[in-house]
Amino acid sequence: MICFMFLINVIYSEMVPGALPAVFGTSHLTLVHRAHLRYGQVLLVLGAAVQIGKLCGTVVIAVVRGEEKV
């Protein structure tokens, strides 16, 4: 069983916090169970998987579009 705990800022609508478990659950399933992400590997991230990569002990390289997201 996978358990996630999120601290949600009050400025988000009700829909955003409701979607977080689905997004993180899908990312976790894909990275850990299907891709067999392991400690010491390098992970290039385009989205929300930065935290999952850090928890798995990988080297995380995050790519963003635009300076406002940095």
N, C-alpha and C positions, 0 to 999 in steps of 0.2 A: 504494500500500500504506500502511495506517495502522499505526503502531506506538505502543503505550501502555506506559509503565513505571509500576508502582505500588509504593509502599512499604507493606507490609501489617503491621499490628500483630499480634503473636502471639496476642492474646486472641480473634481471630476463628476461627470453625470453618473447616474446609477448604472448605466450600461457598461461603462469601462471596468469597474471592479468586478462585475459579473462575468466579464469575458476573460479576466486574468487567469483563472485556473485552467480554462480550456487552452489558452495560448501557451502557458508554461507546461501544462501536461503534455500537449502535442510536441513541444520542443524537447522535453525530457525523453519521451518515448522514442523520438527520432534519433536524438544524439546518443543516448546511453544504450538503448536496447537494440536499435537497428544498425547504427554506425559504430557501436562499441567504442565510444569515446573513452579514453583512458588518460591517466596521469602522465604529464610530460608531452602530450601531443599538442599540436598547434591547431587552433580553431579560428577560422575567419568568420566573423559574425556580421550579418547584415540587418539583424533585427533584435529580438528580445532574448536571445539565448546567452547573453554575457554572463549573467549570474549562474546559469547552469554550467557553463564552461569553467568558471572560477571554482565552483563547488567540486567539479571533477578533477581539479588540479591541472588544467590545461593552460597553455599560453594563449590568451585571448587577444585577437586582433580585431578591433571593431571598425567598421567602415560606415560612414554617414554621408549624407548628401546635404551640403550647405553648412555654412559656419554657425548658423543659429542652433544646430543640433549638437555641436561639440561641447 
